[in-house]
Amino acid sequence: MSGAVRYQVRHQTVYAYAGSVAHAQHLLHLKPRETATQRCLEQAIDVWPAAQRSNLVDAFGNHATRLELDRPHQNLEVTARMRVELLPRPVVEEMATLPWEQVRDGLHYTSEPIKPEWLEAARYRAQSPFVAIKRLFELYASDCFPPGTPVLAGSRALMNKIHREFDYESGATHIGISLLEVLAQRRGVCQDYAHFMIACLRSLGLSARYVSGYLHTAHGEEGPEHLGADASHAWVAVYAPPFGWIELDPTNNLRVDREHVVLAWGRDFGDVSPLRGVLLGGGTHSLDVGVSVLPV
């Protein structure tokens, strides 16, 4: 297809446990979503040691795989391989999106029912485990959303502000850090950028969701390198009628197009973690993750 690009993605996760794990159950989000601009051509997940597995679709429409390991083990290796084809995203003029106040009001439950096409978006307006709604986040975003500002124009201005005022620093944060701490120190990784931008949008009454996937980074003459490649990446989708969901990458300050491979989306990281589990035994563990995204 004209304008299509293809990537070969390899995502390997290796756990080494200090002691023996007697029993374990894991949930994987490692199969790309099918969308109007993304097609999964090949996909396979290798697991060692061997595990019982079942496939399912979660509450957000993501493909997931459930693993059960019922024999003692001290290591776990999960390697996902996929080949995807991406088409150019439709060109959306941000000034043609609805004023943000109109979107906010249309997403709220009142005496009038929410429009059917907006009902799905409304589930991404509320607070979630990793994304708090606070007046402080609303105030941070308020200068990006003057009265009458088209919702996508305001969201783009907010993305620009976060990218300008925050520093990308690997290891500066951890999964349990609060967004108030992220705002105070103004540094973090892609997960922090995404969670904070979502918190600002939801605190304004808008709908935003967390998108998990991969990013291809150009090297040398191919173009500028981006932050967050060579690992799982995260970005934001904002509901911007009449065009629907538009994806923005605050870590790199860009509109998402053919460099981002979408795995899954949800309210926050907790809904779409690539691999999470419950273990019986094992003690402490070390974790090694490697990702490669190569054009083919």
Short mmCIF file of the C-alpha atoms (twelve columns), coordinates in Angstrom:
data_MODEL
# 
_entry.id   MODEL 
# 
loop_
_atom_site.group_PDB 
_atom_site.id 
_atom_site.type_symbol 
_atom_site.label_atom_id 
_atom_site.label_alt_id 
_atom_site.label_comp_id 
_atom_site.label_asym_id 
_atom_site.label_seq_id 
_atom_site.Cartn_x 
_atom_site.Cartn_y 
_atom_site.Cartn_z 
_atom_site.pdbx_PDB_model_num 
ATOM 1   C CA . MET A 1   0.000   0.000   0.000  1 
ATOM 2   C CA . SER A 2   1.145   3.537   -0.745 1 
ATOM 3   C CA . GLY A 3   2.795   5.142   2.249  1 
ATOM 4   C CA . ALA A 4   2.798   1.940   4.298  1 
ATOM 5   C CA . VAL A 5   5.774   1.010   6.466  1 
ATOM 6   C CA . ARG A 6   6.537   -2.321  8.093  1 
ATOM 7   C CA . TYR A 7   8.426   -3.134  11.267 1 
ATOM 8   C CA . GLN A 8   9.788   -6.291  12.808 1 
ATOM 9   C CA . VAL A 9   9.498   -6.018  16.604 1 
ATOM 10  C CA . ARG A 10  11.177  -8.236  19.180 1 
ATOM 11  C CA . HIS A 11  10.383  -7.789  22.888 1 
ATOM 12  C CA . GLN A 12  12.183  -10.044 25.359 1 
ATOM 13  C CA . THR A 13  11.548  -10.100 29.108 1 
ATOM 14  C CA . VAL A 14  13.745  -12.194 31.412 1 
ATOM 15  C CA . TYR A 15  13.096  -12.690 35.136 1 
ATOM 16  C CA . ALA A 16  15.668  -14.373 37.398 1 
ATOM 17  C CA . TYR A 17  14.342  -15.256 40.861 1 
ATOM 18  C CA . ALA A 18  16.432  -15.630 44.004 1 
ATOM 19  C CA . GLY A 19  14.462  -18.696 45.027 1 
ATOM 20  C CA . SER A 20  12.193  -21.244 43.417 1 
ATOM 21  C CA . VAL A 21  8.759   -20.134 42.240 1 
ATOM 22  C CA . ALA A 22  6.311   -22.926 42.997 1 
ATOM 23  C CA . HIS A 23  3.389   -21.548 41.014 1 
ATOM 24  C CA . ALA A 24  2.825   -18.450 38.877 1 
ATOM 25  C CA . GLN A 25  0.117   -16.786 36.827 1 
ATOM 26  C CA . HIS A 26  0.877   -13.982 34.370 1 
ATOM 27  C CA . LEU A 27  -1.127  -11.722 32.083 1 
ATOM 28  C CA . LEU A 28  0.538   -10.509 28.882 1 
ATOM 29  C CA . HIS A 29  -0.386  -7.620  26.601 1 
ATOM 30  C CA . LEU A 30  2.020   -8.382  23.780 1 
ATOM 31  C CA . LYS A 31  -0.137  -8.651  20.661 1 
ATOM 32  C CA . PRO A 32  -0.615  -5.481  18.566 1 
ATOM 33  C CA . ARG A 33  -4.104  -4.081  18.125 1 
ATOM 34  C CA . GLU A 34  -5.734  -4.056  14.723 1 
ATOM 35  C CA . THR A 35  -6.778  -0.520  13.802 1 
ATOM 36  C CA . ALA A 36  -7.682  1.433   10.685 1 
ATOM 37  C CA . THR A 37  -3.989  2.309   10.255 1 
ATOM 38  C CA . GLN A 38  -2.262  -0.749  11.767 1 
ATOM 39  C CA . ARG A 39  -2.258  -4.396  10.732 1 
ATOM 40  C CA . CYS A 40  -0.494  -7.276  12.478 1 
ATOM 41  C CA . LEU A 41  0.999   -9.544  9.795  1 
ATOM 42  C CA . GLU A 42  2.744   -12.058 12.077 1 
ATOM 43  C CA . GLN A 43  2.876   -12.586 15.813 1 
ATOM 44  C CA . ALA A 44  4.279   -15.214 18.148 1 
ATOM 45  C CA . ILE A 45  5.069   -15.453 21.853 1 
ATOM 46  C CA . ASP A 46  7.690   -17.917 23.136 1 
ATOM 47  C CA . VAL A 47  7.700   -18.798 26.838 1 
ATOM 48  C CA . TRP A 48  10.304  -20.717 28.823 1 
ATOM 49  C CA . PRO A 49  9.715   -22.792 30.834 1 
ATOM 50  C CA . ALA A 50  6.630   -24.134 29.103 1 
ATOM 51  C CA . ALA A 51  3.342   -22.729 30.408 1 
ATOM 52  C CA . GLN A 52  -0.324  -23.343 29.947 1 
ATOM 53  C CA . ARG A 53  -1.779  -20.443 28.022 1 
ATOM 54  C CA . SER A 54  -5.131  -19.057 26.966 1 
ATOM 55  C CA . ASN A 55  -6.022  -16.042 24.855 1 
ATOM 56  C CA . LEU A 56  -8.643  -13.456 25.710 1 
ATOM 57  C CA . VAL A 57  -9.864  -9.941  24.925 1 
ATOM 58  C CA . ASP A 58  -9.901  -7.612  27.928 1 
ATOM 59  C CA . ALA A 59  -12.436 -4.954  28.924 1 
ATOM 60  C CA . PHE A 60  -10.753 -2.380  26.679 1 
ATOM 61  C CA . GLY A 61  -10.680 -4.549  23.575 1 
ATOM 62  C CA . ASN A 62  -6.989  -5.456  23.863 1 
ATOM 63  C CA . HIS A 63  -5.645  -8.883  23.020 1 
ATOM 64  C CA . ALA A 64  -4.175  -10.585 26.092 1 
ATOM 65  C CA . THR A 65  -2.603  -13.938 26.936 1 
ATOM 66  C CA . ARG A 66  -2.902  -15.658 30.299 1 
ATOM 67  C CA . LEU A 67  -0.032  -17.914 31.411 1 
ATOM 68  C CA . GLU A 68  0.042   -20.470 34.205 1 
ATOM 69  C CA . LEU A 69  3.268   -22.157 35.326 1 
ATOM 70  C CA . ASP A 70  2.537   -25.001 37.718 1 
ATOM 71  C CA . ARG A 71  6.069   -26.394 38.081 1 
ATOM 72  C CA . PRO A 72  8.932   -24.970 40.160 1 
ATOM 73  C CA . HIS A 73  11.191  -22.586 38.221 1 
ATOM 74  C CA . GLN A 74  13.825  -19.944 38.934 1 
ATOM 75  C CA . ASN A 75  13.748  -18.149 35.604 1 
ATOM 76  C CA . LEU A 76  11.082  -16.913 33.219 1 
ATOM 77  C CA . GLU A 77  11.744  -15.831 29.642 1 
ATOM 78  C CA . VAL A 78  9.009   -14.354 27.460 1 
ATOM 79  C CA . THR A 79  9.893   -13.337 23.907 1 
ATOM 80  C CA . ALA A 80  7.301   -11.705 21.661 1 
ATOM 81  C CA . ARG A 81  7.964   -11.350 17.949 1 
ATOM 82  C CA . MET A 82  5.685   -9.451  15.619 1 
ATOM 83  C CA . ARG A 83  5.609   -7.927  12.152 1 
ATOM 84  C CA . VAL A 84  3.273   -5.005  11.650 1 
ATOM 85  C CA . GLU A 85  2.232   -2.727  8.819  1 
ATOM 86  C CA . LEU A 86  1.407   0.922   9.510  1 
ATOM 87  C CA . LEU A 87  -0.437  3.332   7.241  1 
ATOM 88  C CA . PRO A 88  -0.279  7.123   7.463  1 
ATOM 89  C CA . ARG A 89  -2.667  8.598   10.042 1 
ATOM 90  C CA . PRO A 90  -5.434  10.804  8.611  1 
ATOM 91  C CA . VAL A 91  -4.596  14.491  8.467  1 
ATOM 92  C CA . VAL A 92  -6.594  16.265  11.176 1 
ATOM 93  C CA . GLU A 93  -6.730  20.039  11.404 1 
ATOM 94  C CA . GLU A 94  -6.603  20.790  15.112 1 
ATOM 95  C CA . MET A 95  -8.551  24.045  14.717 1 
ATOM 96  C CA . ALA A 96  -11.458 22.042  13.260 1 
ATOM 97  C CA . THR A 97  -11.993 20.115  16.501 1 
ATOM 98  C CA . LEU A 98  -14.751 21.212  18.869 1 
ATOM 99  C CA . PRO A 99  -14.131 23.807  21.607 1 
ATOM 100 C CA . TRP A 100 -12.805 22.052  24.673 1 
ATOM 101 C CA . GLU A 101 -15.664 23.269  26.919 1 
ATOM 102 C CA . GLN A 102 -18.199 21.718  24.541 1 
ATOM 103 C CA . VAL A 103 -16.348 18.414  24.662 1 
ATOM 104 C CA . ARG A 104 -16.086 18.577  28.458 1 
ATOM 105 C CA . ASP A 105 -19.805 19.253  28.852 1 
ATOM 106 C CA . GLY A 106 -20.756 16.556  26.357 1 
ATOM 107 C CA . LEU A 107 -18.777 13.926  28.279 1 
ATOM 108 C CA . HIS A 108 -20.440 14.634  31.631 1 
ATOM 109 C CA . TYR A 109 -23.490 12.831  32.915 1 
ATOM 110 C CA . THR A 110 -26.404 15.250  33.220 1 
ATOM 111 C CA . SER A 111 -30.154 15.034  32.833 1 
ATOM 112 C CA . GLU A 112 -29.520 14.563  29.110 1 
ATOM 113 C CA . PRO A 113 -28.035 11.214  28.000 1 
ATOM 114 C CA . ILE A 114 -24.530 11.196  26.562 1 
ATOM 115 C CA . LYS A 115 -24.365 10.863  22.789 1 
ATOM 116 C CA . PRO A 116 -23.896 7.182   21.852 1 
ATOM 117 C CA . GLU A 117 -20.669 7.902   19.959 1 
ATOM 118 C CA . TRP A 118 -19.268 9.695   23.051 1 
ATOM 119 C CA . LEU A 119 -20.264 7.050   25.574 1 
ATOM 120 C CA . GLU A 120 -17.162 4.888   25.095 1 
ATOM 121 C CA . ALA A 121 -14.934 7.944   25.487 1 
ATOM 122 C CA . ALA A 122 -16.604 8.874   28.776 1 
ATOM 123 C CA . ARG A 123 -15.066 5.864   30.534 1 
ATOM 124 C CA . TYR A 124 -11.629 7.506   30.119 1 
ATOM 125 C CA . ARG A 125 -12.668 10.698  31.901 1 
ATOM 126 C CA . ALA A 126 -12.628 9.434   35.488 1 
ATOM 127 C CA . GLN A 127 -9.784  8.977   37.957 1 
ATOM 128 C CA . SER A 128 -7.925  5.649   37.738 1 
ATOM 129 C CA . PRO A 129 -5.342  3.892   39.951 1 
ATOM 130 C CA . PHE A 130 -2.300  5.630   38.436 1 
ATOM 131 C CA . VAL A 131 -3.999  8.877   37.354 1 
ATOM 132 C CA . ALA A 132 -5.426  11.203  39.989 1 
ATOM 133 C CA . ILE A 133 -7.757  14.108  39.245 1 
ATOM 134 C CA . LYS A 134 -6.643  17.227  41.087 1 
ATOM 135 C CA . ARG A 135 -7.170  20.976  40.952 1 
ATOM 136 C CA . LEU A 136 -3.378  21.405  40.767 1 
ATOM 137 C CA . PHE A 137 -3.219  19.511  37.460 1 
ATOM 138 C CA . GLU A 138 -6.118  21.552  36.094 1 
ATOM 139 C CA . LEU A 139 -4.269  24.744  36.984 1 
ATOM 140 C CA . TYR A 140 -1.091  23.492  35.290 1 
ATOM 141 C CA . ALA A 141 -2.992  22.948  32.038 1 
ATOM 142 C CA . SER A 142 -5.273  25.983  32.217 1 
ATOM 143 C CA . ASP A 143 -3.072  28.360  30.196 1 
ATOM 144 C CA . CYS A 144 -3.189  25.848  27.314 1 
ATOM 145 C CA . PHE A 145 -6.984  25.928  27.226 1 
ATOM 146 C CA . PRO A 146 -8.257  29.526  27.043 1 
ATOM 147 C CA . PRO A 147 -12.020 29.825  26.481 1 
ATOM 148 C CA . GLY A 148 -13.122 28.535  23.108 1 
ATOM 149 C CA . THR A 149 -9.845  26.738  22.315 1 
ATOM 150 C CA . PRO A 150 -10.338 23.725  20.028 1 
ATOM 151 C CA . VAL A 151 -9.714  20.617  22.105 1 
ATOM 152 C CA . LEU A 152 -6.879  19.297  19.939 1 
ATOM 153 C CA . ALA A 153 -5.164  22.700  19.817 1 
ATOM 154 C CA . GLY A 154 -5.246  22.877  23.608 1 
ATOM 155 C CA . SER A 155 -3.978  19.315  23.921 1 
ATOM 156 C CA . ARG A 156 -1.114  20.038  21.561 1 
ATOM 157 C CA . ALA A 157 -0.208  23.151  23.583 1 
ATOM 158 C CA . LEU A 158 -0.253  21.051  26.779 1 
ATOM 159 C CA . MET A 159 2.000   18.453  25.140 1 
ATOM 160 C CA . ASN A 160 4.413   21.234  24.115 1 
ATOM 161 C CA . LYS A 161 4.457   22.617  27.669 1 
ATOM 162 C CA . ILE A 162 5.161   19.258  29.315 1 
ATOM 163 C CA . HIS A 163 7.898   18.468  26.820 1 
ATOM 164 C CA . ARG A 164 9.460   21.893  27.388 1 
ATOM 165 C CA . GLU A 165 9.308   21.879  31.189 1 
ATOM 166 C CA . PHE A 166 10.079  18.213  31.974 1 
ATOM 167 C CA . ASP A 167 13.395  16.395  31.608 1 
ATOM 168 C CA . TYR A 168 13.563  12.836  30.344 1 
ATOM 169 C CA . GLU A 169 15.670  10.860  32.824 1 
ATOM 170 C CA . SER A 170 15.746  7.088   32.898 1 
ATOM 171 C CA . GLY A 171 15.595  5.702   36.436 1 
ATOM 172 C CA . ALA A 172 14.426  8.993   37.956 1 
ATOM 173 C CA . THR A 173 11.048  7.545   38.937 1 
ATOM 174 C CA . HIS A 174 9.392   4.230   39.782 1 
ATOM 175 C CA . ILE A 175 5.981   2.740   39.088 1 
ATOM 176 C CA . GLY A 176 4.593   3.728   42.493 1 
ATOM 177 C CA . ILE A 177 5.545   7.406   42.323 1 
ATOM 178 C CA . SER A 178 2.680   9.874   42.651 1 
ATOM 179 C CA . LEU A 179 2.007   12.414  39.926 1 
ATOM 180 C CA . LEU A 180 2.391   15.167  42.508 1 
ATOM 181 C CA . GLU A 181 6.023   14.054  42.913 1 
ATOM 182 C CA . VAL A 182 6.441   13.904  39.138 1 
ATOM 183 C CA . LEU A 183 5.172   17.486  38.890 1 
ATOM 184 C CA . ALA A 184 7.433   18.636  41.721 1 
ATOM 185 C CA . GLN A 185 10.621  17.163  40.255 1 
ATOM 186 C CA . ARG A 186 9.595   17.605  36.587 1 
ATOM 187 C CA . ARG A 187 11.506  14.661  35.279 1 
ATOM 188 C CA . GLY A 188 10.772  11.051  34.443 1 
ATOM 189 C CA . VAL A 189 10.267  8.610   31.608 1 
ATOM 190 C CA . CYS A 190 7.589   8.153   28.957 1 
ATOM 191 C CA . GLN A 191 5.197   6.505   31.407 1 
ATOM 192 C CA . ASP A 192 5.381   9.574   33.677 1 
ATOM 193 C CA . TYR A 193 4.912   11.997  30.769 1 
ATOM 194 C CA . ALA A 194 1.850   10.067  29.608 1 
ATOM 195 C CA . HIS A 195 0.284   9.694   33.053 1 
ATOM 196 C CA . PHE A 196 0.822   13.370  33.859 1 
ATOM 197 C CA . MET A 197 -0.647  14.622  30.586 1 
ATOM 198 C CA . ILE A 198 -3.664  12.329  31.039 1 
ATOM 199 C CA . ALA A 199 -4.126  13.648  34.594 1 
ATOM 200 C CA . CYS A 200 -4.143  17.235  33.312 1 
ATOM 201 C CA . LEU A 201 -6.698  16.463  30.590 1 
ATOM 202 C CA . ARG A 202 -8.999  14.512  32.904 1 
ATOM 203 C CA . SER A 203 -8.749  17.201  35.575 1 
ATOM 204 C CA . LEU A 204 -10.153 19.579  32.950 1 
ATOM 205 C CA . GLY A 205 -13.048 17.169  32.396 1 
ATOM 206 C CA . LEU A 206 -11.760 15.733  29.103 1 
ATOM 207 C CA . SER A 207 -11.274 12.100  28.108 1 
ATOM 208 C CA . ALA A 208 -7.761  10.733  27.643 1 
ATOM 209 C CA . ARG A 209 -6.393  7.222   27.534 1 
ATOM 210 C CA . TYR A 210 -2.986  5.602   27.989 1 
ATOM 211 C CA . VAL A 211 -1.472  3.904   24.932 1 
ATOM 212 C CA . SER A 212 1.253   1.277   25.237 1 
ATOM 213 C CA . GLY A 213 3.490   0.161   22.396 1 
ATOM 214 C CA . TYR A 214 6.816   0.673   20.675 1 
ATOM 215 C CA . LEU A 215 8.627   3.510   18.954 1 
ATOM 216 C CA . HIS A 216 10.962  3.296   15.998 1 
ATOM 217 C CA . THR A 217 13.885  5.669   16.358 1 
ATOM 218 C CA . ALA A 218 15.598  6.945   13.246 1 
ATOM 219 C CA . HIS A 219 19.378  6.872   13.323 1 
ATOM 220 C CA . GLY A 220 21.914  8.999   11.510 1 
ATOM 221 C CA . GLU A 221 20.680  10.318  8.173  1 
ATOM 222 C CA . GLU A 222 17.236  8.757   8.613  1 
ATOM 223 C CA . GLY A 223 16.175  11.602  10.907 1 
ATOM 224 C CA . PRO A 224 16.329  12.767  14.528 1 
ATOM 225 C CA . GLU A 225 16.422  10.194  17.277 1 
ATOM 226 C CA . HIS A 226 13.452  10.009  19.625 1 
ATOM 227 C CA . LEU A 227 13.292  9.353   23.348 1 
ATOM 228 C CA . GLY A 228 11.801  6.124   24.650 1 
ATOM 229 C CA . ALA A 229 12.873  3.746   21.908 1 
ATOM 230 C CA . ASP A 230 14.633  0.418   22.529 1 
ATOM 231 C CA . ALA A 231 12.062  -0.248  25.284 1 
ATOM 232 C CA . SER A 232 8.311   -0.271  25.727 1 
ATOM 233 C CA . HIS A 233 6.918   3.174   25.018 1 
ATOM 234 C CA . ALA A 234 3.812   5.041   26.167 1 
ATOM 235 C CA . TRP A 235 1.831   7.997   24.895 1 
ATOM 236 C CA . VAL A 236 -1.599  9.642   25.106 1 
ATOM 237 C CA . ALA A 237 -4.823  9.598   23.102 1 
ATOM 238 C CA . VAL A 238 -7.240  12.501  23.583 1 
ATOM 239 C CA . TYR A 239 -10.885 12.427  22.519 1 
ATOM 240 C CA . ALA A 240 -11.199 15.221  19.943 1 
ATOM 241 C CA . PRO A 241 -14.604 15.296  18.208 1 
ATOM 242 C CA . PRO A 242 -15.580 15.208  15.419 1 
ATOM 243 C CA . PHE A 243 -12.435 13.213  14.552 1 
ATOM 244 C CA . GLY A 244 -12.434 10.834  17.522 1 
ATOM 245 C CA . TRP A 245 -9.231  9.752   19.247 1 
ATOM 246 C CA . ILE A 246 -6.012  11.563  18.327 1 
ATOM 247 C CA . GLU A 247 -2.696  10.266  19.695 1 
ATOM 248 C CA . LEU A 248 0.042   12.548  20.997 1 
ATOM 249 C CA . ASP A 249 3.521   11.669  22.291 1 
ATOM 250 C CA . PRO A 250 4.513   14.176  25.011 1 
ATOM 251 C CA . THR A 251 7.915   12.532  25.529 1 
ATOM 252 C CA . ASN A 252 8.895   13.509  21.984 1 
ATOM 253 C CA . ASN A 253 6.448   16.384  21.415 1 
ATOM 254 C CA . LEU A 254 4.879   14.971  18.283 1 
ATOM 255 C CA . ARG A 255 1.630   13.756  16.760 1 
ATOM 256 C CA . VAL A 256 1.700   9.971   16.510 1 
ATOM 257 C CA . ASP A 257 2.045   8.558   13.001 1 
ATOM 258 C CA . ARG A 258 3.962   5.704   11.368 1 
ATOM 259 C CA . GLU A 259 6.763   5.424   13.957 1 
ATOM 260 C CA . HIS A 260 4.517   4.191   16.780 1 
ATOM 261 C CA . VAL A 261 3.350   0.571   17.035 1 
ATOM 262 C CA . VAL A 262 0.241   0.267   19.208 1 
ATOM 263 C CA . LEU A 263 0.025   -2.726  21.554 1 
ATOM 264 C CA . ALA A 264 -2.865  -1.834  23.849 1 
ATOM 265 C CA . TRP A 265 -4.740  1.037   25.467 1 
ATOM 266 C CA . GLY A 266 -6.538  1.572   28.748 1 
ATOM 267 C CA . ARG A 267 -7.041  4.017   31.588 1 
ATOM 268 C CA . ASP A 268 -3.384  3.888   32.670 1 
ATOM 269 C CA . PHE A 269 -0.346  1.605   32.800 1 
ATOM 270 C CA . GLY A 270 -2.060  -0.848  35.132 1 
ATOM 271 C CA . ASP A 271 -4.541  -1.835  32.430 1 
ATOM 272 C CA . VAL A 272 -1.950  -2.543  29.732 1 
ATOM 273 C CA . SER A 273 1.271   -3.687  31.424 1 
ATOM 274 C CA . PRO A 274 3.143   -5.888  28.906 1 
ATOM 275 C CA . LEU A 275 3.693   -8.557  31.569 1 
ATOM 276 C CA . ARG A 276 2.471   -8.792  35.140 1 
ATOM 277 C CA . GLY A 277 1.893   -11.735 37.425 1 
ATOM 278 C CA . VAL A 278 1.240   -13.313 40.787 1 
ATOM 279 C CA . LEU A 279 3.892   -15.643 42.193 1 
ATOM 280 C CA . LEU A 280 4.076   -18.216 44.967 1 
ATOM 281 C CA . GLY A 281 7.666   -18.132 46.173 1 
ATOM 282 C CA . GLY A 282 10.670  -16.745 44.337 1 
ATOM 283 C CA . GLY A 283 11.766  -14.044 46.765 1 
ATOM 284 C CA . THR A 284 13.591  -11.127 45.163 1 
ATOM 285 C CA . HIS A 285 14.197  -11.049 41.432 1 
ATOM 286 C CA . SER A 286 16.143  -9.290  38.691 1 
ATOM 287 C CA . LEU A 287 14.521  -8.116  35.468 1 
ATOM 288 C CA . ASP A 288 16.043  -7.610  32.036 1 
ATOM 289 C CA . VAL A 289 13.998  -6.221  29.130 1 
ATOM 290 C CA . GLY A 290 15.142  -5.724  25.551 1 
ATOM 291 C CA . VAL A 291 13.193  -4.277  22.632 1 
ATOM 292 C CA . SER A 292 14.150  -3.848  18.994 1 
ATOM 293 C CA . VAL A 293 12.027  -2.195  16.291 1 
ATOM 294 C CA . LEU A 294 13.511  -2.658  12.830 1 
ATOM 295 C CA . PRO A 295 12.082  -1.513  9.488  1 
ATOM 296 C CA . VAL A 296 11.552  -4.315  6.953  1 
# 
